[in-house]
């Protein structure tokens, strides 16, 4: 469980769509969008994941995209080892195991009910097929 949230943090939620009513996408590096929520202003901006269709290295590129946007925390299903290294090095907190709507995941984050990752939560992927070669798997679909 997380021990609280930073006031004014920029939080990225991996999402299947462009609104908070969209579903959390469990695939960090291959998600459709990042919903960037500015906790200071309350604004939300959908940002397409520029790394989504890369043949390899999507997690690293997606992580760097969020670091460049000044994100301090991410909410996702799982994060692989390469993305984990980039995010951890940049001091980005990673909250994993999220499912349901982005809105409910954000509420859980604000209430301190999400699990913060201290290690990668999925194996490295090559070609973006998630666990067992399936697309769109959520955390817990092992």
C-alpha positions as CSV (number, residue, x, y, z in Angstrom):
1,X,0.0,0.0,0.0
2,X,1.2,3.5,-0.7
3,X,2.0,5.7,2.3
4,X,0.3,8.8,0.9
5,X,0.4,10.9,-2.2
6,X,2.4,14.0,-3.0
7,X,0.4,17.2,-3.1
8,X,0.6,18.7,-6.6
9,X,1.9,15.6,-8.2
10,X,1.5,14.7,-11.9
11,X,0.1,11.2,-12.0
12,X,-0.1,9.1,-15.2
13,X,-2.7,6.4,-15.6
14,X,-2.3,3.8,-18.3
15,X,-5.6,3.8,-20.2
16,X,-7.5,2.2,-23.0
17,X,-9.2,5.5,-23.9
18,X,-9.0,9.3,-23.5
19,X,-11.3,9.8,-20.4
20,X,-11.3,8.8,-16.8
21,X,-14.3,6.5,-17.5
22,X,-11.9,4.4,-19.7
23,X,-10.5,1.2,-18.4
24,X,-7.0,1.0,-16.9
25,X,-4.7,-0.7,-19.4
26,X,-2.6,-3.3,-17.6
27,X,0.2,-3.1,-20.2
28,X,2.4,-0.1,-19.3
29,X,4.6,0.1,-22.4
30,X,1.8,-0.9,-24.8
31,X,-1.2,1.1,-23.4
32,X,-3.2,3.3,-25.8
33,X,-3.0,6.4,-23.7
34,X,-1.6,7.9,-20.6
35,X,-4.1,10.1,-18.7
36,X,-2.0,12.8,-17.1
37,X,-3.7,14.1,-14.0
38,X,-2.3,17.3,-12.4
39,X,-3.2,16.9,-8.7
40,X,-2.4,20.6,-8.2
41,X,-4.9,22.0,-10.7
42,X,-7.2,19.0,-11.1
43,X,-6.8,19.0,-14.9
44,X,-6.5,15.8,-16.9
45,X,-4.9,15.5,-20.3
46,X,-4.9,12.4,-22.4
47,X,-1.5,11.7,-24.1
48,X,-1.1,9.0,-26.8
49,X,1.6,6.5,-25.9
50,X,4.2,7.2,-28.6
51,X,5.9,3.9,-27.9
52,X,2.9,1.7,-28.2
53,X,3.6,0.3,-31.7
54,X,7.4,0.0,-31.4
55,X,8.8,-3.4,-32.2
56,X,10.9,-3.5,-29.1
57,X,11.8,-1.1,-26.2
58,X,8.3,0.2,-25.8
59,X,8.5,0.1,-22.0
60,X,11.7,2.1,-22.0
61,X,10.4,4.7,-24.4
62,X,7.0,5.0,-22.7
63,X,8.8,5.5,-19.3
64,X,11.1,8.2,-20.8
65,X,8.0,9.9,-22.3
66,X,6.4,10.1,-18.8
67,X,9.7,11.3,-17.2
68,X,9.9,14.0,-19.9
69,X,6.4,15.1,-19.0
70,X,7.3,15.5,-15.4
71,X,5.2,12.7,-14.1
72,X,5.9,11.8,-10.4
73,X,3.7,8.7,-10.2
74,X,2.1,6.1,-12.5
75,X,-1.0,3.9,-12.0
76,X,-0.9,0.7,-14.1
77,X,-1.5,-3.0,-14.1
78,X,2.1,-4.1,-14.5
79,X,5.5,-2.7,-15.3
80,X,8.4,-4.6,-16.8
81,X,12.0,-4.5,-15.7
82,X,13.4,-2.0,-18.3
83,X,10.6,0.5,-17.7
84,X,10.9,-0.1,-14.0
85,X,14.6,0.9,-14.1
86,X,14.0,4.1,-16.1
87,X,11.1,5.1,-13.8
88,X,12.9,4.2,-10.6
89,X,16.0,6.1,-11.6
90,X,13.9,9.2,-12.3
91,X,12.2,8.9,-8.9
92,X,8.8,8.1,-10.3
93,X,6.6,6.1,-8.0
94,X,4.8,3.1,-9.6
95,X,1.4,1.8,-8.3
96,X,0.5,-1.5,-9.8
97,X,-2.3,-4.1,-9.9
98,X,-4.9,-1.5,-10.9
99,X,-8.0,-2.6,-12.8
100,X,-11.4,-1.1,-13.5
101,X,-11.9,2.5,-14.6
102,X,-9.2,5.1,-14.5
103,X,-11.5,7.1,-12.3
104,X,-11.7,4.4,-9.6
105,X,-8.0,3.8,-9.8
106,X,-7.3,7.5,-9.3
107,X,-9.6,7.5,-6.3
108,X,-7.8,4.5,-4.8
109,X,-4.5,6.3,-5.4
110,X,-5.8,9.4,-3.6
111,X,-7.0,7.3,-0.7
112,X,-3.7,5.5,-0.4
113,X,-5.1,2.1,-1.3
114,X,-2.8,1.1,-4.2
115,X,0.2,-1.2,-4.0
116,X,3.5,0.5,-4.7
117,X,6.0,-1.5,-6.7
118,X,9.5,-2.0,-5.3
119,X,10.4,-4.4,-8.2
120,X,9.2,-5.0,-11.8
121,X,5.9,-6.8,-11.8
122,X,6.1,-8.5,-15.2
123,X,8.8,-10.1,-17.3
124,X,10.4,-8.1,-20.1
125,X,8.3,-8.3,-23.3
126,X,9.6,-8.4,-26.8
127,X,7.0,-7.4,-29.4
128,X,4.3,-6.4,-26.9
129,X,2.0,-9.3,-26.3
130,X,1.8,-9.1,-22.5
131,X,1.6,-12.3,-20.4
132,X,1.6,-15.5,-22.3
133,X,1.4,-13.7,-25.7
134,X,-2.1,-12.4,-25.0
135,X,-2.9,-8.8,-25.8
136,X,-4.9,-6.7,-23.3
137,X,-4.2,-8.9,-20.2
138,X,-4.8,-7.3,-16.8
139,X,-2.8,-7.8,-13.7
140,X,-3.8,-11.1,-12.2
141,X,-4.5,-12.8,-15.6
142,X,-1.6,-15.2,-15.1
